[in-house]
Amino acid sequence: MSDPAAVARRTREATAQLDAADLEGFYRDLHRHPELAFAEHRTAARLATRLRAAGYEVTEGVGRTGVVGVLRDGDGPVVWLRADMDALPVKEATGLEYASTVDGVMHACGHDLHVTWLAGAAEALAAARGSWSGTVVVVGQPAEERGGGAAAMVADGVHERFPRPDALFGQHAAPGPAGLLAHTPGLLLSASDDIEVVVHGVGGHGSRPETTVDPLVTAAYIVTRLQSVVSREVAAKDSAVLTVGRFHAGSQANVIPAEATLTLNLRTQDPTVRERILTAVRRIVTGECQAAGCPSPPEITLSAEFPNTVNDAALDAEVAAAHRELFGAGAVFDFGPAMGSEDFSRLAPPGVPYDYWFVTSTPAAVWDAVPGADLAEKIGGVPSNHSPLFAPDLGVLLPGVRTLVSAALSRLG
């Protein structure tokens, strides 16, 4: 295990010459020009340019729009640092001077911040060559929001084409008073599945419902019945969320449609619970369609599957110790497992440990204005990830670089 004090000292030395104004300019530019999943062409090019300038061997187009940079400095461990690059189909409402210039698209989840942290860490480690030994692999990943980016990079041979990691690190912006670090050993994030359900009916005129099989009514029964799955088929000690996020049917008031489509999202922390709920969803959907006399069975399709994120406990303890040395013992806390999901863990080859943590980024003025006695009470009152008002404090730019650098140096010789 590395010496936390030594890692902190080496991190301060490695990041001492970072240009804060340059990093802020890079971040603002990324925020102004958000790009959706698998369309991160400009973002990827901007990251690749900085990596090449720092001395990395850069490969673009990995997993469609991903970027991989490799920096070797003698023998030693291989460390991967990852950031996701895609934005969301959200119309920005922050009023920031550097707000999105793309209508209906926004970096509402902080991925622009993640790319900036990654670029800064890559540059700091490059400038510090000679003080460490090993290999740094920097990964700019596409399409995290859709859940397919990491899988696309793996399918494109990221594990075979580049040095195999001995450890993988990543981090994410989150609501909370700017500058805290949430470390959780073991289970951190939940598995997530999107489930599309198509109910087939018999369409017709609204004046003659007796000639139809109304899929809208059947789908409505399905939505209502699904509400009992978590409350009646999952033990109280197990965490699970089942949401019907989309219901689409029909075109106008006097036309009974021929089909209805539902899109569900399931979040679980235990594979057994996941299978139990998926079985219940299939049973309920099929049963309601049979009861309604639908002319053909429903279509039930799983997509956008995210795995659980389970940090290596020993690796997390090592990185958390270095972060306490850097930022103070009070800056690091354990918020426990969350129901959010990530595809970060797919980038780790089997058996390779990884660690993922959160950097809280709510500006002080916003945080202080929210009522509540503690973190748990206040956190629900500030703009969170995916909100059109999400606007991280730019004061976390340099600390977020240092967290990644210290994680890398905790492994590099």
WOLIN-V157895 format. One record per backbone hydrogen bond with DSSP energy under -1.0 kcal/mol. CO is the residue of the C=O (numbers start at 1). NH is the residue of the N-H. Records with the same first field share a line. If there is no record, write none. Layout:
CO = NH ; NH
//
This chain:
3 = 7
4 = 8
5 = 9
6 = 10
7 = 11
8 = 12
9 = 13
10 = 14
11 = 15
15 = 18
19 = 23
20 = 24
21 = 25
22 = 26
23 = 27
24 = 28
25 = 29
26 = 30
27 = 31
28 = 32
29 = 33
32 = 101
35 = 87
36 = 39
39 = 41
40 = 44
41 = 45
42 = 46
43 = 47
44 = 48
45 = 49
46 = 50
47 = 51
48 = 52
49 = 53
50 = 54
51 = 56
52 = 55
57 = 70
59 = 68
61 = 64
62 = 66
63 = 65
66 = 62
67 = 140
68 = 59
69 = 138
70 = 57
71 = 136
73 = 134
77 = 135
78 = 166 ; 167
79 = 137
80 = 169
81 = 139
83 = 141
88 = 90 ; 106
96 = 99
102 = 105
106 = 88 ; 108
108 = 386
110 = 114
111 = 115
112 = 116
113 = 117
114 = 118
115 = 119
116 = 120
117 = 121
118 = 122
119 = 123
120 = 124
121 = 125
122 = 126
123 = 127
124 = 128
126 = 129
128 = 131
133 = 413
134 = 73
135 = 79
136 = 71
137 = 81
138 = 69
139 = 83
140 = 67
141 = 85
143 = 149
148 = 152
149 = 153
150 = 154
151 = 155
152 = 156
153 = 158
154 = 157
157 = 161
167 = 80
168 = 355
169 = 82
170 = 357
172 = 359
174 = 361
176 = 362
177 = 180
180 = 360
181 = 333
182 = 358
186 = 311
188 = 338
189 = 309
191 = 268
192 = 306
193 = 266
194 = 303
195 = 264
196 = 301
197 = 262
198 = 299
199 = 260
202 = 213
204 = 256
205 = 208
208 = 211
209 = 212
213 = 202
214 = 218
215 = 219
216 = 220
217 = 221
218 = 222
219 = 223
220 = 224
221 = 225
222 = 226
225 = 228
226 = 229
228 = 232
229 = 233
235 = 238
241 = 267
243 = 265
246 = 263
248 = 261
252 = 255
254 = 206
256 = 204
258 = 201
260 = 199
261 = 248
262 = 197
263 = 245 ; 246
264 = 195
265 = 243
266 = 193
267 = 241
268 = 191
270 = 274
271 = 275
272 = 276
273 = 277
274 = 278
275 = 279
276 = 280
277 = 281
278 = 282
279 = 283
280 = 284
281 = 285
282 = 286
283 = 287
284 = 288
285 = 289
286 = 290
287 = 291
288 = 292
289 = 294
299 = 198
301 = 196
303 = 194
306 = 192
309 = 188 ; 189
312 = 316
313 = 317
314 = 318
315 = 319
316 = 320
317 = 321
318 = 322
319 = 323
320 = 324
321 = 325
322 = 326
323 = 327
324 = 328
328 = 331
329 = 332
331 = 181
333 = 183
340 = 190
343 = 346
344 = 347
345 = 348
349 = 352
353 = 168
354 = 312
355 = 170
357 = 172
358 = 182
359 = 174
360 = 179
361 = 393
362 = 178
363 = 367
364 = 368
365 = 369
367 = 370
374 = 378
375 = 379
378 = 381
384 = 387
387 = 390
388 = 93
393 = 396
394 = 397
396 = 400
397 = 401
398 = 402
399 = 403
400 = 404
401 = 405
402 = 406
403 = 407
404 = 408
405 = 409
406 = 410
408 = 411 ; 412
//
